[in-house]
Amino acid sequence: MQPIQFYGPISQRNFLYNLGIDIRATILARNKTPQEQKEILSAVEKLVSPDYMGERFLYLCVQNDNNKKTPADDSLIGYVRAHSHLELMGRAVIARSQIPSVAVISGNGSGHEPASVGYVGRGLLSACISGSIFASPPSSDILRLIIEMKRRGAKQILLIILNYTGDRLNFGLAMERARELSIDIDMLVVADDAAVDSTIGPRGLAGALLIIKIAGALAEQGKNMNEIVDICQQVRGHLRTIGLSASGVQPPGQHQPFELLDDEMELGMGIHGESGAQRLKLLPSHQTVDLAFGQLFRGTRALDIKRDDHVLLFVNNLGGCSNLELGIIIKDAIECLEHRAIHVKRIMCGEMITSLNMKGFSLTVLKLTTDLSSMILNLLDSPTEAFAWPKTISPAQLSSSIQTLSDSLEFNEQLSTELINNESSLSFEPSIAELVNQALQAIIKKLHSETDKLNRLDAASGDGDTGTAFSRAADTMAQDLVSGKLKFDRPSSLFRRLGLIAESRMGGTCGAICGLFFAATTKTLLSTQSSTIIESLGNAFEAGIQTVESYARVQPGDKSLLDALIPTVDFIKSKCLKEAFTPEDWKELAIVAERAAQETENLVAKVGRASYTKSVDKQFVDPGAYAVAVIVEAISDVFSKAAVH
C-alpha cells in the first residue's frame, strides 16, 4: 500500500515526518482492511495532535531532533566535514576560531542553506543554530548554544534573527532564560520585507545577512554590544528586500502552501513559500525586475530613496534559478537602478539564503547614507572565514569595461579579405552562376521548411537546436542574396562566405563543422590545378572532410553529418572526368545523400552529445546527416531541371 498521508496542521505533519510515524503507521496498516486502516490513522492523528499533547508535543519534537538523524542533521554534518574551521554540537555550528568579546549568533529552520551555516567563521557569526526544515530551532537548543558561547569566553552575546513568529518566540524564550543566568545578551530582529506588512511586522528576508555581516565585522573589531546594536539599527532602517518567484515550494512531509500556474509568478514571495503582495503573469526579465523595484520603492513599505542616492544591491538566488538566469537578473537590476539615477556602489550576488529549490530571486537594496556609507562598505568588505560569504564587488561602469563588438560575421569577412590576397582562377560561366543563385534560394527555402523536423531529430539525444542553427544560417544567406555579398561565379569566394556564415551564425558543433569544411574547401580551391570543375570541387570537398575528421575525431559510421557527406563527395569524385553532370547524375546524387542519411538510423552515435545518451527509446536519423541530404536535394533539383532544358 502507499504511505499514509496526514493532512493536519503543518507542525503536526512535520512532527510525523521527523519521527517517521507516517512510515511506521504505513507498516502497521499493511494487510489491514480499509476500515482498520482508517482506525489506525485516526488513532495516530489523535495521539500527536497538539490539543491532546499540549506542551508534550514540543517536548517530543525536541527529544526526537536530538536523537534521530534527519535531513537537517545530515546536511550540517556534511558542511562541517567539508570546512575545517567549523565544528558541530548537536545542531549548533560553531567557529573554531577564538570567540570575540561579543559573540554574534543567528539561526533559522533548515532549507535555507547556505544560511546560516555558511556564515559562521571569524569576521561573521561565532555560531548558528538550525531547526528542522522551515521550523525554528527549539529554545532549549538555543539556550544550550548561548551557554556554550559563554563558556568559551564570550562576555556578551547578540542574537540576530529574521522576523518570524517561531524565531521570535524560541530565541526570545532562550534569551530570557539566559538573562536568568546573568548572561549579558540582547536580540536584534530584522524585518526587511517590502511586500507584506502583517500585524507582527514585515518578514525577515535576505537583507538580514547584511546586518549579520556588519555585526560580525564590528565584533571582530572589538566593539561592545551597545555599539554594534546601535549601528545595526541605523542600517536596518535603510534596508528593503523584495522576493519574486515563478514556483512555490514544498518541504518534505508538508503540503505546498499554494500553487502557481506555469504562466504565473508571485511578487513578494516569502522564503517559506508564503504568498506575497500580488500574483502576476510571467513577464520578461527586465520588466519583472522593474516591477519588483517599483514595489520596493513605492509600496506600503517603500524605501526612502531619491535620484543620485548611493546604494548597495544584493541579488539573491532563492534556490532554483540557474547561474545563467542570475546573471541576466543582475544585469537588469543594475540597469533598472541606473535608469532611476540611483548609483550602485556595491553588488553582492549568489545563492545566499534559499528556499529549497524555489524558482525565484530576491532583490535587496541598502541605502548608503553619507554618514555611514564608508564605514558600512568597509565592514561588508572586511575578510571572513565564512565559506558562503561572497566577495562584494564595485560595479563596473558601462563605458569603461563593457565593449560592444562589431558583428562577428563582418569582422571575420574583413579579416579574411585582408589575409587572402589572391583569388582562385576557377569560375563558373554566367549560366551556371545563375543556377547557383537559384540553388541557394532553394536551400534557404528547404532549410526553413525542415527546421522543426531537424529540431525533433536532434531532441532525441541532443539539445534540439540543429534545425534552428541551420535556419539562422539560411536567414543570413537570404540577406546576402539581397545585398549581393554572395559571388555566384567564384566558388572559392562563395564557399569562404558560407563558411563564415556557419561560424558566426550557426554556433555549436554544427557551426564549427560546417565552418571547418568550407574553410578547407576554400583553401584547396585557391591552389587547385585540376582539369575540370567537377574534379576541382571533388578534391576541395574531400579536403574539407579530412579537416573535419582531423579536428572532430570522427570517422564514417560514427553517426554524424559526415555519414551523408562522404558518400555524396565520393559520388562527385567518381564523375571527376566529366565536364558536367547529366540530369540522371544530379538525381542519383540526391538519392545517394538521402540513402546515406537514412542509413544513420541504424548506427550507434560515437560522437557529439548523442554518444553520451544511452537511454534513447527508438532509433533516429542523425539530424546533421539529414540536413546534408536536404541541402543536396535542393541543389540537385535545380540543376537536374536546368540540364533537361
N, C-alpha and C positions, 0 to 999 in steps of 0.2 A: 504493500500500500504506500501511497505518497505520504511524506512527513505531514503531521498535523499542523495547520496554520492557526495562529492565535491572532485575534483582532481586538485586543484590549487596548488600554492606554499605551502610549509609546514607552513609558518607563517600564510597564509590565512586560511588554513584548521584548524589550531589551534585556530585562531580567531573565526571561525564559530562554532567550538566545544565549546569554552568557553562561547560565548554569547548565545549558544543554538539556533542559527539561523538555523542550519540544521534541528532541530526538529520542529521549528516554520514553516519553509518552507514546511516541510512534511505535517503538519496540513493544511497549506494554500492550498496545491496542492491536498488535498484529494477530491475525486469525480470529479476531473477535467479530461479533455481529455488529451491524451499523448502530443498533441501539446501545450495545455495550460500549462501543467506541464513543458514542455521544456522552454516555455517563462518565467515562474516564476523562474526557475533555472538560466536562463541566466541573468535575471534582478538582482537576488541576488548576483551572482558571480561578476557582473559589479559593483554593489553597494559597495562591500567590497574589490575590487581589490586595491592593493597598488598604481597602476598607476592612478586610479581615485581619491583616497582619499589622497595620499601623506602623509604629517605629521599627518593628522587627523586619519590615520589608527592606528598609535602607540598611539595617544591620546585616541581613543576609547577603545583600548585594556587595557590601564591603568585604565581608568574610569570603565570599566567592572570589572577588577580584584578587584577594591576597593569596589564594590557594590554588586557583585554577588558571592555567595559561590560556590567554585569549589572543586574538589578532593584535590587540594593542600591546600586550606584553611581548609577543614575538617581534613586533616591529621595533620596539625600544631596544631589545637585545641586539637586533641587527645593527641599528645605528650606533650603539655604544661599542660593539665589537669592531665596527669599521672606523672608529675615531678614538685614538688613544688618549686624547685629552679629556675624555668623559668617563664617568663611572655610573653604575646603575644601582639604586637601592629601592627595591620594590618597583614602583612606577615613577620614582623620582630620579631624574638625571642630574648629576652634579659635576661641576667643573673640577678637575684635579688641581688646577692652579690655586694659588693662595687666595683665600676669600678676602675681599676688601672690607673695610670698616663697615660699609653699608652693603649688605647682600641683597641684590635685586632678584626677586623670584616672580615667575609667571607660571601660567598653566592653563590648560583647556582640555576639552574632550579630544580623543583621538580622531583621526580622519582629516586633520588639517595639516598634515606633515608637508614641509619640514617644521612647521610650528608645533610645539615650541622647542623640541629637542635640538633643532638646527641652530638655535640662537643661544645655546649655553656655551660659555667659554670666556676667557679673560677679555675684558672690554665690553661685555654684554651681560647676559644673565649669569648669576652664580649657580642657579639651579632652576629646574622646572618640574612640574608635576602633571601627569596625564591621567585622564579618566578613560572610561570606555568610549566607544565610538559615539561622538556627538553628545557625550554626557559629562557633566562637570566632575572633576575628581572629588571624592568624599572629603569632608572636613577633617576626619581622623588622619588621612594620609597627608593632607596639607600641614596639619599641626606637627606631625612627626618630622616632616621636612624642615619646618621652621626651627624646631628644637635641635635638629642636626646642624643647621647653619649656625645656630648659637654656640653649639658645642665646638664647632670648627673655628670659632674666633670672631664671628660677626658681632659688632657692637649694636648695630641697628639693622632692621630688616624692612625692606619695602616690597609690598606685593603690588604688581601691576596686572590688571585683568581687563578683559573685554566685557562690556556691559550686557550681561545675560543674567536672568534671574538665578539660575542654578549656580553660576560662578559667584555672584554677589552673596548668596546665602552661604555657600560652603566656605569660601575664602573669608567671608565676614565672621562666620562662627569660629573658624580656626584662629583668626586674629584676636577675637575676644578671649578665647581660651589661652592664647599666648600672653595676652596682657595680664591675665590672672597669674601667670608665672613670672610677671615682672619683666617681660621681654619688650624692648623698645621697638615697636612695629607700627607701620602705617600702610594704608592701601590707596592706590590710585586707580580709578575706573576710567577707561577710555570709551567714549561713545561718539565715534566719528561719522556715523551713517548720515548721509544727506538725503536719503529717500524716505525713511519711515521714522516718525517721532511718536512712540507709544506712551502710555501712562507712566511707564518706568524709565522713559528716556530712550534716546536713539540707541541702536545696536552698536556694538563694537565690531570694527572691521579691520582691514589690512593696515590702516593708518596707525593702529596701536603699536605696530612693530617699530615705527619711527620713535614713538615715545619710549619704548623699551630700550632702543639703542642709545638714545640720548641719556637716559637714566644710567645705563650700564657704563657709558663712557665717563659720565660725571663721577660715578662711584669709583672708577679706576683712577681718576684724578685725585681722589681723597676727599671729595665734597661730603658734607654731612647730609643727613636725610632731609632736613628742612630746606636746605639749598636745592637739593635735587627735586623735591616735590614742587617748590616754587617755580623753578624753570620749566618743569614738565607741564605744570598747569597753565603757564603762559602759552607754551607751544600748543597745547591741546585746544585752545580757543581758536587757533588759526588752521585747524586741520579738518578736512572733509573727505569722505570716500563715497563713491557710488559704485554699486555692483550691477552687473548685467549678464544674463545667461540665456542660452538657447536650449537649455535642458534643466530638468530637475535633478535630484539626487536621491538615491535610495540606500540607506545604510543597511547592513546585514540584519535580518530579523525584524526590520521595520518596513512600514509602507511609505511610499513616496508621498510627501505632503500634498503635492498636486502634480499634474502632468501638463507639459507644453506640447502643442501640436508641432509637426515638422516645420511649419512656416511661422512659428511664433517665438518671441523672446520676452523675458521678464526684466523690466527696468527696476532696479533696486532690490535685486535678489539677495537674500541673506546667505551667510556661509554655512547654514544648516539646511539650506533648501527652502527657507521661508519665503513666502510671496513678497513682492516688492510694492512699488508705487503704481506701476502701470504695466499692463500686458499689451504688446505691440506685435505687428507683423515684422518679419525679418527685413532688415534694410542693409544696403551696402555698408562696408566698414566705416567709411568716413562720416556717413550720416548717423550711424549708430553712436559713434564716439561724440559727435556734435550734440546729439540728443542727450547723452549722459552728462556732458558738461553743462548743458542747459539746465538740467535738474540740479546739478551741483552748485551752479552759480545763481539760479533764480527760483529754486524750490522752497519748500517750507523751512528748510534748514540751510539756506544758501550761505556760502562762504562770502564774507565781506571782501570783495576784491574789485579792483578797477584797472583801467588801462595803465600800462607801464609798471604795474606791480611785478615783483620778482617772486618766483615760486619754485618749489621742488615738485617734480612729477614722479609718481610711483605707479607703474603699471604692473599689476599682479595677475598671474595666471591662476584661475581657480581650479585647475587640475586637468581639464580636458582639451585645452587649446594646444595645437601644435606650435612649435617654435617659429615655424613659417608664419602662422597666423599672428603670433605675438609680435613679430617684427612689423607686420602691417599695422597692427593696433598702435604700437609705439609711434610709428611714423605719422599716423593720422592724428594721434593725440598731440604730438608736438606741433604739427601744422595747425591744428584747431586752436591751440593756445596762442600761437603766433598770430593767427588771423584776428584774435581778440586783443592783440597788442599786449599780451602777457608774456613776460620774459622768463624762460625756463633756465634756471641756473644750475640745477642738478637733475639727473634722471636716475631712477632705480627701476629695475625691471626683472622679472623672473617668476618662477613658481615658488612663492614665499609663504603664503597661507592659503591652503586649498580647501576644497570641499569634496573630498574623494576624487571623482573623475568628472565633476561638473563642467560642462562645456560653456565656460564663461570667463569673465575677467572683471577686475575692479580697477577703477582709476582713483588715485589719491592725490590730492593737491594740498601742499603745505605752504601757506603764505609766509614768505620770508620778510618779516618786518625789519626796518632799518636798524633798530636797536639790538635785535637778536640774530640777524642774518649770518654774520661772520662766525659767531660762536656756534650756532646750530650746525652750519655746514662743516665746521671743524670737528664737532662731536660725531656727526654722521660719517665723516671721512676717516675718523680715527681707527687704527687697526684693532682687530679682534680675532680670537681663535675660533669663534663660532663658524661651523662649516657652511652654513646656509646663507650667511650674510653676504650680499653681493657687493661688488665694487661700485661705489657711486661714481657717476660719470658727469663731467661737464659737457653739455651738448655742443656738438659742432655747429658752426654757422654754415648755412647752405652755400654761401658764396665762396667760402674758403676750402671746404672739404668735400663737397659733392659736385662732381663734374658730370655734365650731360654730354655723352659722346655722340658723334655723328653716327648715322645709320651704318651698321656693320657691313651690309652688302655693298654700299657705295664706298666705304673705306677699303674693303678688300678689292673692289673693282679698280680703284685708283692705285692701290699698291701693286696689283698685278700688272696694270698697264705700265707702270714705271719700271717694273722688273723685266717685262717681256718687250724687247725692242724689235724682234723680228716677227714676221707673220708667215704661217705655212703657205707654201705655193699651191697646196691643194684647195681647189674651189669647185663650187657647183655651177653648172650652167643656169641661166635665168629660169628656165622651165623647171629644173629640179629645185631651185631655190624657192620657187613659188609653192611647190609641193611640200617642201619642208615647213613653210609657213602654215599651210593647211594642216599638216600633220601635228604641229604644235597646238593649233587650235583644237584639234580632235583630242589630243592628250589632255588638255585642260578640261574639256567638257567631260571626258571619260573619268578622270580622277575625281572631279566634283560629284559625279553621279555614283561613284563607288565608295565615297567617303565612309558612309555608315557601315557597309559590309566589311571594309578593311578594318574599321574600329572593332567590329564584333569579332572578327577573326583574331585580332590582337588581344582582345579582352579574355580570350580563352586561356591565355597563360601569361600575358603581359599586362601593360597598363592601359591598353585600349585606345592608343592615340595614333596608330600608324596612318589611318585614313586622314586624320586631322593634319598630320605632318605633311603628307603629300598634297593635301588641299591647300595648305599655306604656300607650298612651292608653286602650285598651279595658279594661285592668286597673283603672285609676283610675276610669273610668266605672262599672265594676261596683261598686267600693267606694262611689262616690257614690250609686248606686241604693239601696244598703243603708242608708247614713247619711242619705238624704233631702236631699242637697245640690243635686240637680238639680230645678229647678222646671219641671214639665211644662206648666203652664198659662201661663207667661210666656216668650215666645220670646226677648226681649232678655236676661233673666237666664240662660236656658238656653244661648244662644249665647256669652254672656260667659264662663260657666263652661267650656264646651267649648274656647273659645279659650285660657283659662288652662291647661287640661289639656294642650293641644297645645304651648304654650310650655314648660311645666315638665317634661313627661314624655316627649314625643317626641324633642326635641332635633334638631340638624342642620337641613338645608334644609326637610324636610317639616314639622317642628315650627314653623319660622318662617313658612312659607307659610300653614299652617292657622291659626296664631295671628293673622297679619295679616288673613286672610279673615274670621275670626269677630269680630275687634275692629272692623273696618269695618262688618260686618253689624250688630253690636250698636249702634254709634253711629248708624247710619241708622234703625234701628227706634225708637230713643229720640226721634227727631224726625219720625217718619212721620206723614203726613196722608192716606194712601191710603184709598180707599173699601172695598177688600176685603182679606182676609187674604192671598190669593194675590198681589195686586198689591204689598202691603207687603213680603212675603217676596221677591218677584222683584226689587224695587228694592233691597232690602237686600243680596241676594246679588250683584247687579250691582255695587254699590258695593264689595263685598268683592273681586270680580275686578279691578276697576280699581285698587284699592290694591295688590294683589299684582303686577299688571303694572307699576305705577309703581316699586315697590321692587326687584323681581326682574329688571326689564328683560326680561320675557318676553312673547312675543306668540303668538297662535294659530298652530299649525303648528311651534312650536319643540320639540315633543315633551316635554311636561310634563303635570302633572295638570290644567292649565287646558284642555288639548285635550279632556278629557272633561267638565270642569266647565262650560265656557262653553256648549256645546250643551245641557247639562242646564238651566242657568239660562235660556237663550233659550227653551226649551220651556215652562218655568214662566211666563215673562213673556208668552208667546203666549196663555196662558189667564187673563190678569190680570182679565178682566171676569167670570169665573166666581166663584160663591160657594164652590164646592167641585169637586174632581176626581171624575170618574167612574171606575169600575174600569178602563175602557179607557184613560183618561188616565194612570192610575198604571202600567199595563202598558207603555204606549207610552213613558213617561218612562224606565223601566228599559231598554227597547230602545234608546232614544236614547243613554243613557250607555254601554251595552255596545258599541254600534256605534262610538261615538266613541273609546272606549278601544282597540278592536281596530284601528282605522284608524291609530293611532300606530305600529303595527308597520312601516309603510312610510315613516315620517317620519325625517328626519335630526336627531339631537339638536343643539340650538344653545345649550342652557343646561345648567347642572349639570355634574357630573363626566363624564357620558356624552358631553358635547360635546368633551372632550379625548381621547376614546378613538377612534382611527381604525382599529383592527385587530379590531373585533368580527366574529366569523366569520359570524354569522347575524342576521337581523332579529328584533326582540323588541318586545313591547308595553311601553310605558312603565309602570313599577310604580306611579307616582303616579296615572296615569290609570286603571289597573286598580283601585286602591284606591277611587277615586271611584265607579267602576261597581259595585263590591261593596257600598259603602255605600248607593247609590241603590237597588240591587236589594233590599236588606234592608228599606228603608223602604217601597218600592213594594209589596213582597209583603204587608206588614202592612196597609197602608191599602187595597189593592185587595180583599183578602179581607173587610175590615170593610165596605167600600162595598157589596159584594154583599148582605150581610145588612141 
